[in-house]
Amino acid sequence: MKNWSGTVTFADSQTFAPTTVLEFSEVVALHPKVRARGSAHCFNAIADTDELSVTFENLPHDLVINKEKQTVTVSAGIKYGELAVALEERGWALHNMASLPHISVAGAIATATHGSGVGNGNLATAVRSLEIVLPDGSLKKVSKGDENFEGYVVGLGLTGIATRIELVIEPTYSISQTVYRGMSRDTYAANLNEIMSLAYSVSYFTTWAAAGGGEVWAKFRAGAVAPDGLFEAYPATSNRHPLPGLNPEPCTEQMAVSGPWHLRLPHFKMEFTPSAGDEIQSEFFVDRKDAPAAIAALEKIAPQINEILWVTEIRAIAADELWMSPHFQRDSIGIHFTWKKVDAVYEMVKVVEAVLAPFKYRPHMGKVYSASSEYLRTVMPMMERFGQLVSEIDPMNKFGNAMTDRLLGR
């Protein structure tokens, strides 16, 4: 089996997809090494193992809504696109979604995957409880307010294997999406806070080409009005694809046409292959206040980036208290690189990281990065405590793999 884009070949000696939570528990209890894998939308070895891999697709996709608490409890393996449809049918919604709806709830939460919006936390911030399988096969429920809850949530597959997850929901709402073309990087960087605060969710796309142009994708909640222009940028007159020149058919509706939240917040429709498909991804987060300077620093290597890049997307994510979240206690700007699938990317990522190091960047743990464990400990304040929690939960390192061993020094 390979990851979503075919850049990682998983080395599992066995792969098993339990059909019940009891079966999941029994499998975990019987094997000395087990690694959980979601939808495999990862670009490094975080989901790999040379031992037993367990997957979630055969678990029952039941859904329980608690109207009083305004939460939904779901199977960990359900994809966000599937969950969103089920919620919308019942009159409910999530606070946000990622750029694509094809990812599993468990995998997205374990790696702090996110959408955009200055007031929106990453997807893991919606978690109110986790039902997990521990290394001995026993079950445990961890809820918000419990000791170390913030360490369990973005657990990188190390704090137990989640089987059911409780998420905060809210009444359904509508979104309209307007794309503004012709936004230069200079103008964007100089007015970043104003632009990123324009709508409920805002993304800026650029290729780092010499012309310095880009597009602002703004998603407005019902009641907000999209302006006729945005500095020098102007509304697109037809639907757009984030990657220049590609057919926009896979993309969610634009042109200020209002629609349900789950058909506007992602950039891509569930029934299509998102983005380029044939790609490698990296993403690095800096403090929002440092973002203009970080973008200016990247301008110095823009020609090198552009040569092997499909597109960069820049998004805003609100601070949270989750220990291994790259947005821990820091309102963040995520600078995402969708690279062409060429070997030169891996060296280029190191160059990008060197440029962003003065800004104390934090990487997305499910995408390509080269930062050492030593560096990460200097920018992720709770990483040492997270390592201690993992050792307490899993002293025999049943759930770890080579990548997480390097990360935590196990």
PyMOL commands that set and color helices and strands:
alter all, ss='L'
color gray80, all
select helices_A, chain A and resi 21-30+45-47+80-89+105-110+123-126+149-152+185-190+192-196+261-263+288-299+302-307+344-359+373-379+383-393+402-408
alter helices_A, ss='H'
color red, helices_A
select strands_A, chain A and resi 14-16+34-37+52-55+63-66+71-75+92-93+127-133+139-143+161-168+170-171+174-181+201-206+214-221+234-235+259-260+279-287+309-317+332-340+362-363
alter strands_A, ss='S'
color yellow, strands_A
deselect
rebuild
show_as cartoon
